[in-house]
Amino acid sequence: MRDSFTEWAIEGESSANACLSELSHLSYLTTLYIEMRNAKMLPKDILLDNLKRYAIPANGSPRLRTDRKLRFYCVNRSSHWGDGISRLLERSEEVEFEELSGTNYVLFYPSNRETFLQLKHLQVSRSHEIEYIIDSIDQQFLEHGAFPLLESMFLRWLNNLQEVWHGPIPMGSFGNLKTLKVEFCHKLSYLFWISTAKGLSQLESMIVENCEAMQQIIAHEEESKDEYNGTNLELFPNLQTLILKQLPQLITFGHKV
């Protein structure tokens, strides 16, 4: 249904148009590409468990590089998020959020639904309530790594972002990350703890620009001060591109805190 019908009815409102919740009755539906003008048109409890391929943008036509993509524009997590959307997120390979609201985090790890084992690309932009990309502060430390297939992470215009990951970080997380780009995140003072940076052996490109509070790229946890003596680029054996630009508070690439 690409470049065709976009005037879907919002569930609960009176309209002669079809509602996206009707797709739940298509039990043999395995492929779906759909356009919509408003994120409210996607019912939060929609069940599309049989989908094997999908591209569901809330606004605009996405560039497809994976089989399963979600793109949300102007979504309020508290109002528009439900079990159905969480099920889709769990299986998505590519996720984009722009102007996400109603929450101070993007992804909650771990959760009953959102395990993100298939996630390869994550982009978050212009979401000014966001303080953390991943929040695991109330969870017990897990032994296995999280986001094992994540290849790229782009963070842009997140004015209140304080940490990429808030809470315990499982060892081996982000082990497949190849591209990291962070721009205009003015409250972010560091990117990763040294324990996480150690696992970024596949990282090829790191770009950090226009982050006013950035003081260091890699920070040391208190318990690691005696284990590591400084930080250098040997942490990233495959790093090919490093751009650090317009970081007025930057003191060092890595420093004990």
RODO-2510 file (C-alpha; in nm, 4 decimals, decimal comma):
residues 257
     n   res          X          Y          Z
     1     m     0,0000     0,0000     0,0000
     2     r     0,2890     0,2293    -0,0690
     3     d     0,2114     0,5740    -0,2159
     4     s    -0,1602     0,4938    -0,2155
     5     f    -0,4192     0,5293     0,0598
     6     t    -0,3059     0,7296     0,3640
     7     e    -0,6306     0,8598     0,5173
     8     w    -0,6750     0,5883     0,7780
     9     a    -0,9299     0,6495     1,0520
    10     i    -0,8107     0,6940     1,4101
    11     e    -0,9467     0,4173     1,6305
    12     g    -1,2308     0,5385     1,8540
    13     e    -1,3175     0,8346     1,6337
    14     s    -1,6179     0,8477     1,4035
    15     s    -1,5131     0,8083     1,0412
    16     a    -1,6240     0,6344     0,7219
    17     n    -1,2641     0,5365     0,6446
    18     a    -1,1034     0,2046     0,7333
    19     c    -0,9101     0,1692     1,0584
    20     l    -0,5723    -0,0011     1,0804
    21     s    -0,7020    -0,2280     1,3567
    22     e    -0,8867    -0,4185     1,0824
    23     l    -0,5491    -0,5558     0,9683
    24     s    -0,5450    -0,7733     1,2782
    25     h    -0,8118    -0,9913     1,1148
    26     l    -0,5829    -1,0782     0,8214
    27     s    -0,4403    -1,3901     0,9801
    28     y    -0,2335    -1,4879     0,6738
    29     l    -0,0766    -1,1446     0,6214
    30     t     0,3039    -1,1811     0,6142
    31     t     0,4205    -0,8663     0,4286
    32     l     0,3070    -0,5111     0,4974
    33     y     0,4253    -0,1731     0,3765
    34     i     0,1922     0,1022     0,4829
    35     e     0,1801     0,4823     0,4853
    36     m     0,0011     0,6953     0,7419
    37     r    -0,0100     1,0659     0,8148
    38     n    -0,0465     1,0475     1,1919
    39     a     0,1038     0,8121     1,4481
    40     k    -0,2330     0,8007     1,6247
    41     m    -0,3639     0,5990     1,3315
    42     l    -0,1635     0,2958     1,4450
    43     p    -0,3610     0,1216     1,7222
    44     k    -0,1340     0,0560     2,0189
    45     d    -0,2719    -0,2961     2,0653
    46     i    -0,2680    -0,3993     1,7007
    47     l    -0,1648    -0,7654     1,6621
    48     l     0,0413    -0,8481     1,3534
    49     d     0,2378    -1,1436     1,4830
    50     n     0,2539    -1,3239     1,1471
    51     l     0,4394    -1,0454     0,9682
    52     k     0,7765    -1,1514     0,8324
    53     r     0,8486    -0,8343     0,6360
    54     y     0,7183    -0,4881     0,7126
    55     a     0,7913    -0,1184     0,6813
    56     i     0,5568     0,0881     0,8943
    57     p     0,6414     0,4587     0,8953
    58     a     0,4248     0,7007     1,0864
    59     n     0,5202     0,9734     0,8407
    60     g     0,7170     0,9754     0,5173
    61     s     0,8694     0,7035     0,3024
    62     p     1,1632     0,5272     0,4629
    63     r     1,4758     0,4062     0,2901
    64     l     1,4594     0,0294     0,3155
    65     r     1,7767    -0,1587     0,4098
    66     t     1,6184    -0,4321     0,6236
    67     d     1,3101    -0,6523     0,6088
    68     r     1,1457    -0,5171     0,9229
    69     k     1,1379    -0,1441     0,9912
    70     l     0,9394     0,0849     1,2197
    71     r     0,9529     0,4628     1,1980
    72     f     0,7598     0,6789     1,4404
    73     y     0,7133     1,0551     1,4117
    74     c     0,5497     1,2585     1,6897
    75     v     0,4650     0,9552     1,9024
    76     n     0,3632     0,9890     2,2677
    77     r     0,4813     0,6728     2,4413
    78     s     0,2263     0,6891     2,7215
    79     s    -0,0655     0,7402     2,4801
    80     h     0,0316     0,5434     2,1691
    81     w     0,2396     0,2576     2,3076
    82     g     0,0819    -0,0803     2,3766
    83     d     0,1442    -0,4525     2,3625
    84     g     0,0961    -0,4664     1,9873
    85     i     0,3613    -0,2052     1,9144
    86     s     0,5965    -0,3716     2,1645
    87     r     0,5583    -0,6991     1,9770
    88     l     0,6574    -0,5284     1,6516
    89     l     0,9530    -0,3567     1,8191
    90     e     1,0752    -0,6868     1,9544
    91     r     1,1151    -0,8229     1,5996
    92     s     1,2243    -0,5052     1,4212
    93     e     1,5629    -0,4771     1,2550
    94     e     1,5461    -0,1011     1,2057
    95     v     1,3786     0,1543     1,4352
    96     e     1,3582     0,5328     1,4038
    97     f     1,2041     0,7788     1,6472
    98     e     1,1577     1,1485     1,5803
    99     e     0,9898     1,3766     1,8358
   100     l     0,9231     1,0930     2,0803
   101     s     0,7435     1,2198     2,3935
   102     g     0,5703     1,0926     2,7044
   103     t     0,8846     0,9226     2,8347
   104     n     1,2386     0,9997     2,9485
   105     y     1,3866     0,6882     2,7845
   106     v     1,3642     0,5268     2,4420
   107     l     1,4081     0,1550     2,5122
   108     f     1,3596    -0,0338     2,8377
   109     y     1,5882    -0,3324     2,8896
   110     p     1,5088    -0,6026     2,9676
   111     s     1,1318    -0,6251     2,9346
   112     n     0,8786    -0,8966     2,8711
   113     r     0,8439    -0,7971     2,5078
   114     e     1,1179    -0,5657     2,3911
   115     t     1,4262    -0,7871     2,3796
   116     f     1,5620    -0,6269     2,0602
   117     l     1,7587    -0,9343     1,9597
   118     q     1,7083    -0,8514     1,5897
   119     l     1,7718    -0,4760     1,6064
   120     k     2,0419    -0,3644     1,3605
   121     h     1,9848     0,0111     1,3230
   122     l     1,8584     0,2637     1,5790
   123     q     1,8016     0,6337     1,5175
   124     v     1,6584     0,8831     1,7668
   125     s     1,6225     1,2539     1,6911
   126     r     1,4529     1,5731     1,8096
   127     s     1,3096     1,4142     2,1225
   128     h     1,3631     1,6700     2,3932
   129     e     1,2176     1,4738     2,6871
   130     i     1,4633     1,1880     2,6405
   131     e     1,7277     1,1547     2,9144
   132     y     1,8424     0,7974     2,8370
   133     i     1,8438     0,5844     2,5239
   134     i     1,8309     0,2581     2,7226
   135     d     1,7046     0,2372     3,0817
   136     s     1,7836    -0,0681     3,2939
   137     i     1,8186     0,1027     3,6316
   138     d     1,5556    -0,1168     3,8001
   139     q     1,6822    -0,4426     3,6534
   140     q     1,9313    -0,6932     3,7849
   141     f     2,2634    -0,7196     3,6057
   142     l     2,2373    -0,9723     3,3230
   143     e     2,5165    -1,2043     3,2178
   144     h     2,4446    -1,2023     2,8427
   145     g     2,5031    -0,9059     2,6126
   146     a     2,2241    -0,6834     2,4881
   147     f     2,1587    -0,5649     2,1324
   148     p     2,3869    -0,8324     1,9818
   149     l     2,3167    -0,7375     1,6172
   150     l     2,3084    -0,3575     1,6465
   151     e     2,5278    -0,2121     1,3695
   152     s     2,4507     0,1596     1,3768
   153     m     2,3213     0,4126     1,6275
   154     f     2,2472     0,7759     1,5358
   155     l     2,1504     1,0237     1,8086
   156     r     2,0630     1,3793     1,7051
   157     w     1,9100     1,6859     1,8703
   158     l     1,8412     1,5253     2,2073
   159     n     1,8728     1,8321     2,4267
   160     n     1,8219     1,6536     2,7600
   161     l     2,0105     1,3310     2,6916
   162     q     2,2309     1,2528     2,9929
   163     e     2,3365     0,8917     2,9317
   164     v     2,3256     0,6465     2,6444
   165     w     2,2615     0,3609     2,8882
   166     h     2,1190     0,4268     3,2344
   167     g     2,1709     0,1422     3,4805
   168     p     2,3551    -0,1924     3,4769
   169     i     2,5029    -0,2804     3,1378
   170     p     2,5344    -0,6510     3,0497
   171     m     2,8854    -0,7505     2,9462
   172     g     2,9233    -0,7818     2,5699
   173     s     2,6527    -0,5309     2,4833
   174     f     2,6840    -0,3466     2,1489
   175     g     2,9376    -0,6074     2,0393
   176     n     2,8469    -0,5673     1,6695
   177     l     2,8253    -0,1864     1,6643
   178     k     3,0068    -0,0457     1,3605
   179     t     2,8817     0,3121     1,3284
   180     l     2,8092     0,5630     1,6042
   181     k     2,7083     0,9223     1,5384
   182     v     2,6072     1,1692     1,8107
   183     e     2,5144     1,5310     1,7336
   184     f     2,3624     1,8212     1,9273
   185     c     2,3205     1,6352     2,2578
   186     h     2,4107     1,9248     2,4840
   187     k     2,3775     1,7580     2,8276
   188     l     2,5748     1,4455     2,7418
   189     s     2,9114     1,4531     2,9224
   190     y     3,0440     1,1102     2,8130
   191     l     2,9483     0,8297     2,5728
   192     f     3,0412     0,4980     2,7348
   193     w     3,1905     0,3490     3,0459
   194     i     3,5260     0,1790     2,9908
   195     s     3,3704    -0,1641     3,0577
   196     t     3,1316    -0,1139     2,7648
   197     a     3,3949     0,0420     2,5386
   198     k     3,6101    -0,2695     2,5788
   199     g     3,3478    -0,4688     2,3913
   200     l     3,3228    -0,2364     2,0896
   201     s     3,5732    -0,4350     1,8865
   202     q     3,3756    -0,3945     1,5610
   203     l     3,3414    -0,0156     1,5764
   204     e     3,4598     0,1419     1,2506
   205     s     3,3251     0,4978     1,2657
   206     m     3,2688     0,7323     1,5603
   207     i     3,1469     1,0869     1,5034
   208     v     3,0674     1,3208     1,7927
   209     e     2,9787     1,6796     1,7063
   210     n     2,8218     1,9841     1,8699
   211     c     2,7781     1,8441     2,2214
   212     e     2,8354     2,1351     2,4573
   213     a     2,8814     1,9349     2,7812
   214     m     3,0946     1,6520     2,6421
   215     q     3,4044     1,6225     2,8632
   216     q     3,5272     1,2748     2,7711
   217     i     3,4342     1,0040     2,5271
   218     i     3,5145     0,7115     2,7579
   219     a     3,4606     0,7319     3,1358
   220     h     3,5972     0,4975     3,4026
   221     e     3,3775     0,3435     3,6684
   222     e     3,5059     0,3788     4,0236
   223     e     3,5856     0,0074     4,0452
   224     s     3,7937     0,0178     3,7239
   225     k     4,0380     0,2886     3,8286
   226     d     4,3070     0,0427     3,9319
   227     e     4,2454    -0,1883     3,6378
   228     y     4,2919     0,0660     3,3584
   229     n     4,5530     0,3349     3,3374
   230     g     4,4187     0,5804     3,0832
   231     t     4,2217     0,5174     2,7677
   232     n     4,3458     0,5089     2,4099
   233     l     4,2315     0,4072     2,0653
   234     e     4,3612     0,0520     2,1143
   235     l     4,0173    -0,0098     2,2622
   236     f     3,8773     0,0059     1,9087
   237     p     4,0954    -0,2164     1,6873
   238     n     3,8787    -0,1647     1,3761
   239     l     3,8198     0,2089     1,4115
   240     q     3,8775     0,3816     1,0764
   241     t     3,7018     0,7162     1,1226
   242     l     3,7080     0,9369     1,4320
   243     i     3,5599     1,2875     1,4194
   244     l     3,5376     1,4995     1,7345
   245     k     3,4097     1,8449     1,6442
   246     q     3,2634     2,1447     1,8264
   247     l     3,3054     1,9964     2,1750
   248     p     3,4028     2,3032     2,3810
   249     q     3,4212     2,1181     2,7174
   250     l     3,6189     1,8179     2,5937
   251     i     3,9142     1,7483     2,8223
   252     t     4,0333     1,4077     2,7155
   253     f     3,9303     1,1053     2,5100
   254     g     3,9251     0,8913     2,8244
   255     h     3,9708     0,9896     3,1881
   256     k     3,9142     0,8411     3,5317
   257     v     3,6224     0,9934     3,7213
***
